[in-house]
């Protein structure tokens, strides 16, 4: 059945913001639609809404990690790099230029991955929570490693 021309789906979309699921189902069955078909359409709609909400939540988490992790990782790598080399200030401009490239690449890659994986695999519920928890250390390791690598490259280029 074509999803765009399904009268059951159209009725559900038109009324789901103002009526309960039970009221909409009752009205559709009373109008002569098959109960099994109505239930199947509801399942598809709830699954789509759940995946969409999960995608928005994980994307928001990824953006937060991108901002906070990027700034904290950069400052931390500069501090550790400066302390370990015995210098007060490292090769700042070269570092920040290289770091910006790594930072944007890692952050964009994680955002694209989340945006691709959630709808493709139907990630919802506890699995979405697990992914959210795992993103923190993964992003931290990638950004900190990227910071140290760019700091090392910047030192070689600057001196």
N, C-alpha and C positions, 0 to 999 in steps of 0.2 A: 504494500500500500504506500502511495506517495505521501511523505510526511507533510508536505505543504498543503495538501488538499484534504486532509483527514478531518472530518467535521467534529469528531470526538476531541482530537488534539486542539483544534481551533476553539472549541467551547471551553476546554480546560484553561487554555491560555487567557481567554477573555474574562474568565470568572475566578481564577485562582487567587487573585489579589483581594477579592471581596467576599468570597464564600469559602466554607470549609470543604475539605475533600469529600466528606460524607454527603454534604448537600449537593455538590456537583455530580458525584457518582449517582445519587438517587435521581436527580433530574435527567441525567443521560439515559439511565436504565428505563425510567418512566417514558422517555421519548422513543423507546424501542431499540436502543443500542445494546449490543451484547455485553453482558457483565464481564466476561473474560477479556474482551477487547478493551473495555474501559480500564480494567485493572492493569493490563499490559501497558497502556499508554501512560497511566499514572506512574508505573515503575520506571519507565523510560524518562519521564519528566523529572522525577525525584532524583534519579541517578545523574542526569545532566546538571541539575541545579547543585547537587552535592559536589560534583567534580569541578564545576565552575567556582563555587565558593572555596574549595580547597586550593584551586589554582591561584585565586586572588590572595588567599592567606599566605601561601608559601612564597608567592612573588613579593608580597609586602615584607615578609621575613628576610628574603634574599636581599631586597633593597636596603633594609636596615643593617644587615650584616655588611653589605657593600660600603655603606657610609661609615659606620662605626668601626668596623674592622679595618678599613682602608686607612683611616686617620690614625687609629691606635697602632696598627701594624707599622706604618711608616715612621711614626715617632719612636716606637720601641726599637725598630731596627737602627734608626739613626743613633739613638742613645747607646745601644749595645755595641754598634760598630765603632762609635767614637770612644767609648770606654775601653774596648778591647784593643784598639789601635793606639791608645794613649793620647788621642787628640781631642781637643775641645769641640771642634767642628770639622765635619767631613766635607767631602766634595759635594756641596749642596745642590747646585744647579743641575749637574749631570745626574746625580742621584734622583732628584725629583722628576726629571724628564723621563728617565728610564722607569722609575717607579710608576709614573702615570700610565705608561704603556702596559706594564704588568697588571696594575690595579684594574684598569679598564678591561683588559682581556679576561682576567679571571672573573671579575664581577659580571661581565656580559655573558661569559660562558655559563656561569651558574644560573643566571636569569633565563637564558635560552633553554638550558637543560630542564629547569623546573617547568617552564611554559610548554615544553614539548612532552615531557614525561607524564605529567598529571592527567591530561585528557587521553593520551594514547593508552595508558595502562589503567585508567579509571581509579587513580589513587585517592582514597578517602579514609576517614576515620583514623584508627590507630596507626596505620601505615603512614599517613600524612604527618602525624605527630612525630613518629620515629624519624622521618626524613628531616623534619624541622630541627630535631635534636641533633641529628648527625651533621647537618649543615654547619653548625657552630664550629666544632673542632676542625672539620674539613676546610672550611673557609679560613679559619685562623692559621692552620698549617700552611695552606697555599700562600696566603698573604705574607706571613712571617718569612717563609722561605723565599718568596719573591723579593721581599725587602732586603734580606741579607744578600741575595744574589745580585740585585741591582746595586747595592752598596759596594760590594766587591768589584763589580765592573766599573762603577763610578770612580773608585779609588785608583784603579789601573789607568783609566782614561785621563783623570785629572793630574796624575803625577807621572 
